[in-house]
């Protein structure tokens, strides 16, 4: 099984077409994809978490 790809925040923002400020506002409301903080302080988003977030957005739109 392939390891879960870890996306950098700019990659996530580009994919969801959102500014960093808007993303953090959404995150403050608990509506953003889950992020992980690496030991070096960098932020990443697992591909599986982003895909699950997309699926939940589709369910909410239906």
PDB file of N, CA, C and O in Angstrom:
ATOM      1  N   UNK A   1       0.844  -1.187   0.000  1.00  0.00           N
ATOM      2  CA  UNK A   1       0.000   0.000   0.000  1.00  0.00           C
ATOM      3  C   UNK A   1       0.885   1.245   0.000  1.00  0.00           C
ATOM      4  O   UNK A   1       1.845   1.333   0.765  1.00  0.00           O
ATOM      5  N   UNK A   2       0.561   2.187  -0.847  1.00  0.00           N
ATOM      6  CA  UNK A   2       1.357   3.413  -0.952  1.00  0.00           C
ATOM      7  C   UNK A   2       1.157   4.273   0.286  1.00  0.00           C
ATOM      8  O   UNK A   2       0.084   4.298   0.888  1.00  0.00           O
ATOM      9  N   UNK A   3       2.221   4.973   0.644  1.00  0.00           N
ATOM     10  CA  UNK A   3       2.118   5.880   1.787  1.00  0.00           C
ATOM     11  C   UNK A   3       1.242   7.067   1.419  1.00  0.00           C
ATOM     12  O   UNK A   3       1.195   7.496   0.266  1.00  0.00           O
ATOM     13  N   UNK A   4       0.553   7.581   2.420  1.00  0.00           N
ATOM     14  CA  UNK A   4      -0.344   8.716   2.224  1.00  0.00           C
ATOM     15  C   UNK A   4       0.474   9.971   1.909  1.00  0.00           C
ATOM     16  O   UNK A   4       1.298  10.396   2.719  1.00  0.00           O
ATOM     17  N   UNK A   5       0.248  10.557   0.744  1.00  0.00           N
ATOM     18  CA  UNK A   5       0.978  11.751   0.339  1.00  0.00           C
ATOM     19  C   UNK A   5       0.681  12.893   1.307  1.00  0.00           C
ATOM     20  O   UNK A   5      -0.456  13.058   1.749  1.00  0.00           O
ATOM     21  N   UNK A   6       1.702  13.675   1.633  1.00  0.00           N
ATOM     22  CA  UNK A   6       1.533  14.822   2.513  1.00  0.00           C
ATOM     23  C   UNK A   6       1.730  16.090   1.685  1.00  0.00           C
ATOM     24  O   UNK A   6       2.808  16.336   1.145  1.00  0.00           O
ATOM     25  N   UNK A   7       0.680  16.877   1.596  1.00  0.00           N
ATOM     26  CA  UNK A   7       0.687  18.081   0.767  1.00  0.00           C
ATOM     27  C   UNK A   7       1.085  19.301   1.588  1.00  0.00           C
ATOM     28  O   UNK A   7       0.700  19.433   2.750  1.00  0.00           O
ATOM     29  N   UNK A   8       1.856  20.185   0.975  1.00  0.00           N
ATOM     30  CA  UNK A   8       2.191  21.451   1.615  1.00  0.00           C
ATOM     31  C   UNK A   8       0.964  22.358   1.547  1.00  0.00           C
ATOM     32  O   UNK A   8       0.120  22.219   0.661  1.00  0.00           O
ATOM     33  N   UNK A   9       0.881  23.287   2.498  1.00  0.00           N
ATOM     34  CA  UNK A   9      -0.279  24.174   2.547  1.00  0.00           C
ATOM     35  C   UNK A   9      -0.514  24.925   1.233  1.00  0.00           C
ATOM     36  O   UNK A   9      -1.662  25.009   0.796  1.00  0.00           O
ATOM     37  N   UNK A  10       0.528  25.479   0.575  1.00  0.00           N
ATOM     38  CA  UNK A  10       0.259  26.142  -0.712  1.00  0.00           C
ATOM     39  C   UNK A  10      -0.372  25.212  -1.753  1.00  0.00           C
ATOM     40  O   UNK A  10      -1.184  25.653  -2.567  1.00  0.00           O
ATOM     41  N   UNK A  11      -0.002  23.928  -1.730  1.00  0.00           N
ATOM     42  CA  UNK A  11      -0.602  22.958  -2.654  1.00  0.00           C
ATOM     43  C   UNK A  11      -2.079  22.759  -2.332  1.00  0.00           C
ATOM     44  O   UNK A  11      -2.911  22.661  -3.233  1.00  0.00           O
ATOM     45  N   UNK A  12      -2.395  22.700  -1.043  1.00  0.00           N
ATOM     46  CA  UNK A  12      -3.795  22.548  -0.625  1.00  0.00           C
ATOM     47  C   UNK A  12      -4.588  23.785  -1.037  1.00  0.00           C
ATOM     48  O   UNK A  12      -5.681  23.669  -1.592  1.00  0.00           O
ATOM     49  N   UNK A  13      -4.037  24.968  -0.764  1.00  0.00           N
ATOM     50  CA  UNK A  13      -4.734  26.212  -1.103  1.00  0.00           C
ATOM     51  C   UNK A  13      -4.987  26.318  -2.597  1.00  0.00           C
ATOM     52  O   UNK A  13      -6.045  26.786  -3.017  1.00  0.00           O
ATOM     53  N   UNK A  14      -4.020  25.885  -3.406  1.00  0.00           N
ATOM     54  CA  UNK A  14      -4.201  25.917  -4.859  1.00  0.00           C
ATOM     55  C   UNK A  14      -5.304  24.952  -5.284  1.00  0.00           C
ATOM     56  O   UNK A  14      -6.142  25.286  -6.123  1.00  0.00           O
ATOM     57  N   UNK A  15      -5.298  23.755  -4.701  1.00  0.00           N
ATOM     58  CA  UNK A  15      -6.308  22.763  -5.085  1.00  0.00           C
ATOM     59  C   UNK A  15      -7.720  23.211  -4.723  1.00  0.00           C
ATOM     60  O   UNK A  15      -8.652  23.014  -5.502  1.00  0.00           O
ATOM     61  N   UNK A  16      -7.882  23.812  -3.544  1.00  0.00           N
ATOM     62  CA  UNK A  16      -9.233  24.219  -3.133  1.00  0.00           C
ATOM     63  C   UNK A  16      -9.555  25.652  -3.560  1.00  0.00           C
ATOM     64  O   UNK A  16     -10.648  26.154  -3.299  1.00  0.00           O
ATOM     65  N   UNK A  17      -8.582  26.311  -4.227  1.00  0.00           N
ATOM     66  CA  UNK A  17      -8.762  27.664  -4.767  1.00  0.00           C
ATOM     67  C   UNK A  17      -9.209  28.627  -3.671  1.00  0.00           C
ATOM     68  O   UNK A  17     -10.283  29.225  -3.740  1.00  0.00           O
ATOM     69  N   UNK A  18      -8.349  28.759  -2.655  1.00  0.00           N
ATOM     70  CA  UNK A  18      -8.696  29.587  -1.509  1.00  0.00           C
ATOM     71  C   UNK A  18      -7.445  30.319  -1.023  1.00  0.00           C
ATOM     72  O   UNK A  18      -6.334  29.796  -1.108  1.00  0.00           O
ATOM     73  N   UNK A  19      -7.640  31.518  -0.520  1.00  0.00           N
ATOM     74  CA  UNK A  19      -6.515  32.262   0.051  1.00  0.00           C
ATOM     75  C   UNK A  19      -6.152  31.678   1.410  1.00  0.00           C
ATOM     76  O   UNK A  19      -6.956  30.994   2.043  1.00  0.00           O
ATOM     77  N   UNK A  20      -4.940  31.956   1.841  1.00  0.00           N
ATOM     78  CA  UNK A  20      -4.482  31.489   3.153  1.00  0.00           C
ATOM     79  C   UNK A  20      -5.376  32.067   4.260  1.00  0.00           C
ATOM     80  O   UNK A  20      -5.741  31.354   5.195  1.00  0.00           O
ATOM     81  N   UNK A  21      -5.726  33.351   4.157  1.00  0.00           N
ATOM     82  CA  UNK A  21      -6.557  33.992   5.181  1.00  0.00           C
ATOM     83  C   UNK A  21      -7.936  33.330   5.249  1.00  0.00           C
ATOM     84  O   UNK A  21      -8.434  33.050   6.340  1.00  0.00           O
ATOM     85  N   UNK A  22      -8.550  33.081   4.100  1.00  0.00           N
ATOM     86  CA  UNK A  22      -9.863  32.439   4.081  1.00  0.00           C
ATOM     87  C   UNK A  22      -9.777  31.019   4.637  1.00  0.00           C
ATOM     88  O   UNK A  22     -10.678  30.564   5.341  1.00  0.00           O
ATOM     89  N   UNK A  23      -8.684  30.323   4.315  1.00  0.00           N
ATOM     90  CA  UNK A  23      -8.490  28.956   4.821  1.00  0.00           C
ATOM     91  C   UNK A  23      -8.429  28.957   6.346  1.00  0.00           C
ATOM     92  O   UNK A  23      -9.071  28.134   6.998  1.00  0.00           O
ATOM     93  N   UNK A  24      -7.656  29.883   6.912  1.00  0.00           N
ATOM     94  CA  UNK A  24      -7.519  29.921   8.368  1.00  0.00           C
ATOM     95  C   UNK A  24      -8.812  30.367   9.052  1.00  0.00           C
ATOM     96  O   UNK A  24      -9.085  29.945  10.176  1.00  0.00           O
ATOM     97  N   UNK A  25      -9.614  31.215   8.393  1.00  0.00           N
ATOM     98  CA  UNK A  25     -10.941  31.545   8.950  1.00  0.00           C
ATOM     99  C   UNK A  25     -11.816  30.298   8.982  1.00  0.00           C
ATOM    100  O   UNK A  25     -12.500  30.034   9.971  1.00  0.00           O
ATOM    101  N   UNK A  26     -11.789  29.532   7.894  1.00  0.00           N
ATOM    102  CA  UNK A  26     -12.565  28.291   7.826  1.00  0.00           C
ATOM    103  C   UNK A  26     -12.053  27.292   8.862  1.00  0.00           C
ATOM    104  O   UNK A  26     -12.837  26.579   9.488  1.00  0.00           O
ATOM    105  N   UNK A  27     -10.745  27.247   9.037  1.00  0.00           N
ATOM    106  CA  UNK A  27     -10.150  26.341  10.021  1.00  0.00           C
ATOM    107  C   UNK A  27     -10.580  26.719  11.437  1.00  0.00           C
ATOM    108  O   UNK A  27     -10.834  25.840  12.261  1.00  0.00           O
ATOM    109  N   UNK A  28     -10.663  28.004  11.723  1.00  0.00           N
ATOM    110  CA  UNK A  28     -11.088  28.478  13.042  1.00  0.00           C
ATOM    111  C   UNK A  28     -12.526  28.043  13.342  1.00  0.00           C
ATOM    112  O   UNK A  28     -12.889  27.842  14.501  1.00  0.00           O
ATOM    113  N   UNK A  29     -13.336  27.899  12.298  1.00  0.00           N
ATOM    114  CA  UNK A  29     -14.721  27.432  12.462  1.00  0.00           C
ATOM    115  C   UNK A  29     -14.822  25.904  12.452  1.00  0.00           C
ATOM    116  O   UNK A  29     -15.914  25.348  12.570  1.00  0.00           O
ATOM    117  N   UNK A  30     -13.682  25.235  12.312  1.00  0.00           N
ATOM    118  CA  UNK A  30     -13.680  23.770  12.305  1.00  0.00           C
ATOM    119  C   UNK A  30     -14.170  23.163  11.008  1.00  0.00           C
ATOM    120  O   UNK A  30     -14.636  22.024  10.995  1.00  0.00           O
ATOM    121  N   UNK A  31     -14.072  23.903   9.921  1.00  0.00           N
ATOM    122  CA  UNK A  31     -14.613  23.443   8.630  1.00  0.00           C
ATOM    123  C   UNK A  31     -13.537  23.124   7.595  1.00  0.00           C
ATOM    124  O   UNK A  31     -13.862  22.785   6.458  1.00  0.00           O
ATOM    125  N   UNK A  32     -12.270  23.227   7.967  1.00  0.00           N
ATOM    126  CA  UNK A  32     -11.174  23.020   7.016  1.00  0.00           C
ATOM    127  C   UNK A  32     -10.666  21.586   7.088  1.00  0.00           C
ATOM    128  O   UNK A  32     -10.926  20.880   8.062  1.00  0.00           O
ATOM    129  N   UNK A  33      -9.941  21.156   6.057  1.00  0.00           N
ATOM    130  CA  UNK A  33      -9.307  19.842   6.115  1.00  0.00           C
ATOM    131  C   UNK A  33      -8.335  19.773   7.299  1.00  0.00           C
ATOM    132  O   UNK A  33      -7.755  20.783   7.699  1.00  0.00           O
ATOM    133  N   UNK A  34      -8.173  18.589   7.841  1.00  0.00           N
ATOM    134  CA  UNK A  34      -7.272  18.382   8.973  1.00  0.00           C
ATOM    135  C   UNK A  34      -5.823  18.603   8.540  1.00  0.00           C
ATOM    136  O   UNK A  34      -5.404  18.147   7.476  1.00  0.00           O
ATOM    137  N   UNK A  35      -5.071  19.301   9.374  1.00  0.00           N
ATOM    138  CA  UNK A  35      -3.653  19.548   9.127  1.00  0.00           C
ATOM    139  C   UNK A  35      -2.819  18.827  10.171  1.00  0.00           C
ATOM    140  O   UNK A  35      -3.285  18.543  11.274  1.00  0.00           O
ATOM    141  N   UNK A  36      -1.579  18.538   9.806  1.00  0.00           N
ATOM    142  CA  UNK A  36      -0.633  17.973  10.760  1.00  0.00           C
ATOM    143  C   UNK A  36       0.586  18.881  10.797  1.00  0.00           C
ATOM    144  O   UNK A  36       0.965  19.475   9.788  1.00  0.00           O
ATOM    145  N   UNK A  37       1.195  18.980  11.976  1.00  0.00           N
ATOM    146  CA  UNK A  37       2.403  19.783  12.130  1.00  0.00           C
ATOM    147  C   UNK A  37       3.570  18.830  12.304  1.00  0.00           C
ATOM    148  O   UNK A  37       3.581  18.001  13.214  1.00  0.00           O
ATOM    149  N   UNK A  38       4.548  18.955  11.426  1.00  0.00           N
ATOM    150  CA  UNK A  38       5.730  18.101  11.472  1.00  0.00           C
ATOM    151  C   UNK A  38       6.668  18.562  12.587  1.00  0.00           C
ATOM    152  O   UNK A  38       6.563  19.697  13.051  1.00  0.00           O
ATOM    153  N   UNK A  39       7.571  17.704  13.014  1.00  0.00           N
ATOM    154  CA  UNK A  39       8.515  18.084  14.072  1.00  0.00           C
ATOM    155  C   UNK A  39       9.328  19.343  13.751  1.00  0.00           C
ATOM    156  O   UNK A  39       9.754  20.054  14.661  1.00  0.00           O
ATOM    157  N   UNK A  40       9.538  19.615  12.479  1.00  0.00           N
ATOM    158  CA  UNK A  40      10.300  20.824  12.093  1.00  0.00           C
ATOM    159  C   UNK A  40       9.416  22.072  12.023  1.00  0.00           C
ATOM    160  O   UNK A  40       9.885  23.147  11.648  1.00  0.00           O
ATOM    161  N   UNK A  41       8.142  21.930  12.381  1.00  0.00           N
ATOM    162  CA  UNK A  41       7.217  23.063  12.415  1.00  0.00           C
ATOM    163  C   UNK A  41       6.431  23.285  11.145  1.00  0.00           C
ATOM    164  O   UNK A  41       5.510  24.101  11.122  1.00  0.00           O
ATOM    165  N   UNK A  42       6.781  22.566  10.078  1.00  0.00           N
ATOM    166  CA  UNK A  42       6.050  22.730   8.823  1.00  0.00           C
ATOM    167  C   UNK A  42       4.660  22.095   8.922  1.00  0.00           C
ATOM    168  O   UNK A  42       4.450  21.133   9.660  1.00  0.00           O
ATOM    169  N   UNK A  43       3.727  22.655   8.167  1.00  0.00           N
ATOM    170  CA  UNK A  43       2.333  22.186   8.147  1.00  0.00           C
ATOM    171  C   UNK A  43       2.118  21.342   6.900  1.00  0.00           C
ATOM    172  O   UNK A  43       2.581  21.690   5.814  1.00  0.00           O
ATOM    173  N   UNK A  44       1.415  20.237   7.064  1.00  0.00           N
ATOM    174  CA  UNK A  44       1.072  19.364   5.936  1.00  0.00           C
ATOM    175  C   UNK A  44      -0.383  18.919   6.067  1.00  0.00           C
ATOM    176  O   UNK A  44      -0.975  18.969   7.145  1.00  0.00           O
ATOM    177  N   UNK A  45      -0.936  18.486   4.945  1.00  0.00           N
ATOM    178  CA  UNK A  45      -2.273  17.899   4.911  1.00  0.00           C
ATOM    179  C   UNK A  45      -2.158  16.561   4.202  1.00  0.00           C
ATOM    180  O   UNK A  45      -1.663  16.488   3.077  1.00  0.00           O
ATOM    181  N   UNK A  46      -2.610  15.517   4.849  1.00  0.00           N
ATOM    182  CA  UNK A  46      -2.594  14.200   4.204  1.00  0.00           C
ATOM    183  C   UNK A  46      -3.573  14.197   3.035  1.00  0.00           C
ATOM    184  O   UNK A  46      -4.662  14.764   3.127  1.00  0.00           O
ATOM    185  N   UNK A  47      -3.181  13.563   1.948  1.00  0.00           N
ATOM    186  CA  UNK A  47      -4.058  13.449   0.773  1.00  0.00           C
ATOM    187  C   UNK A  47      -5.390  12.827   1.179  1.00  0.00           C
ATOM    188  O   UNK A  47      -6.441  13.267   0.714  1.00  0.00           O
ATOM    189  N   UNK A  48      -5.362  11.811   2.039  1.00  0.00           N
ATOM    190  CA  UNK A  48      -6.606  11.142   2.456  1.00  0.00           C
ATOM    191  C   UNK A  48      -7.511  12.096   3.236  1.00  0.00           C
ATOM    192  O   UNK A  48      -8.732  12.038   3.092  1.00  0.00           O
ATOM    193  N   UNK A  49      -6.926  12.979   4.067  1.00  0.00           N
ATOM    194  CA  UNK A  49      -7.733  13.956   4.810  1.00  0.00           C
ATOM    195  C   UNK A  49      -8.352  14.981   3.863  1.00  0.00           C
ATOM    196  O   UNK A  49      -9.505  15.373   4.042  1.00  0.00           O
ATOM    197  N   UNK A  50      -7.588  15.416   2.854  1.00  0.00           N
ATOM    198  CA  UNK A  50      -8.121  16.375   1.892  1.00  0.00           C
ATOM    199  C   UNK A  50      -9.230  15.734   1.053  1.00  0.00           C
ATOM    200  O   UNK A  50     -10.252  16.367   0.788  1.00  0.00           O
ATOM    201  N   UNK A  51      -9.031  14.484   0.635  1.00  0.00           N
ATOM    202  CA  UNK A  51     -10.067  13.781  -0.128  1.00  0.00           C
ATOM    203  C   UNK A  51     -11.336  13.598   0.702  1.00  0.00           C
ATOM    204  O   UNK A  51     -12.444  13.744   0.186  1.00  0.00           O
ATOM    205  N   UNK A  52     -11.175  13.279   1.990  1.00  0.00           N
ATOM    206  CA  UNK A  52     -12.344  13.124   2.871  1.00  0.00           C
ATOM    207  C   UNK A  52     -13.066  14.464   3.038  1.00  0.00           C
ATOM    208  O   UNK A  52     -14.296  14.513   3.078  1.00  0.00           O
ATOM    209  N   UNK A  53     -12.294  15.547   3.134  1.00  0.00           N
ATOM    210  CA  UNK A  53     -12.889  16.879   3.247  1.00  0.00           C
ATOM    211  C   UNK A  53     -13.699  17.205   1.988  1.00  0.00           C
ATOM    212  O   UNK A  53     -14.823  17.700   2.072  1.00  0.00           O
ATOM    213  N   UNK A  54     -13.106  16.917   0.811  1.00  0.00           N
ATOM    214  CA  UNK A  54     -13.834  17.147  -0.454  1.00  0.00           C
ATOM    215  C   UNK A  54     -15.146  16.371  -0.448  1.00  0.00           C
ATOM    216  O   UNK A  54     -16.189  16.908  -0.822  1.00  0.00           O
ATOM    217  N   UNK A  55     -15.097  15.108  -0.025  1.00  0.00           N
ATOM    218  CA  UNK A  55     -16.309  14.266   0.004  1.00  0.00           C
ATOM    219  C   UNK A  55     -17.360  14.873   0.931  1.00  0.00           C
ATOM    220  O   UNK A  55     -18.547  14.871   0.608  1.00  0.00           O
ATOM    221  N   UNK A  56     -16.927  15.391   2.083  1.00  0.00           N
ATOM    222  CA  UNK A  56     -17.889  15.989   3.012  1.00  0.00           C
ATOM    223  C   UNK A  56     -18.494  17.267   2.435  1.00  0.00           C
ATOM    224  O   UNK A  56     -19.658  17.574   2.693  1.00  0.00           O
ATOM    225  N   UNK A  57     -17.704  18.017   1.648  1.00  0.00           N
ATOM    226  CA  UNK A  57     -18.242  19.227   1.018  1.00  0.00           C
ATOM    227  C   UNK A  57     -19.293  18.857  -0.026  1.00  0.00           C
ATOM    228  O   UNK A  57     -20.297  19.553  -0.176  1.00  0.00           O
ATOM    229  N   UNK A  58     -19.063  17.767  -0.743  1.00  0.00           N
ATOM    230  CA  UNK A  58     -20.036  17.308  -1.737  1.00  0.00           C
ATOM    231  C   UNK A  58     -21.323  16.865  -1.058  1.00  0.00           C
ATOM    232  O   UNK A  58     -22.414  17.145  -1.554  1.00  0.00           O
ATOM    233  N   UNK A  59     -21.205  16.169   0.084  1.00  0.00           N
ATOM    234  CA  UNK A  59     -22.396  15.727   0.821  1.00  0.00           C
ATOM    235  C   UNK A  59     -23.195  16.919   1.318  1.00  0.00           C
ATOM    236  O   UNK A  59     -24.425  16.914   1.264  1.00  0.00           O
ATOM    237  N   UNK A  60     -22.489  17.954   1.808  1.00  0.00           N
ATOM    238  CA  UNK A  60     -23.165  19.147   2.323  1.00  0.00           C
ATOM    239  C   UNK A  60     -23.873  19.929   1.217  1.00  0.00           C
ATOM    240  O   UNK A  60     -24.868  20.607   1.473  1.00  0.00           O
ATOM    241  N   UNK A  61     -23.365  19.835  -0.005  1.00  0.00           N
ATOM    242  CA  UNK A  61     -23.943  20.563  -1.121  1.00  0.00           C
ATOM    243  C   UNK A  61     -25.182  19.863  -1.681  1.00  0.00           C
ATOM    244  O   UNK A  61     -26.004  20.487  -2.353  1.00  0.00           O
ATOM    245  N   UNK A  62     -25.308  18.587  -1.404  1.00  0.00           N
ATOM    246  CA  UNK A  62     -26.412  17.807  -1.974  1.00  0.00           C
ATOM    247  C   UNK A  62     -27.740  18.110  -1.300  1.00  0.00           C
ATOM    248  O   UNK A  62     -28.764  17.535  -1.668  1.00  0.00           O
TER     249      UNK A  62
END
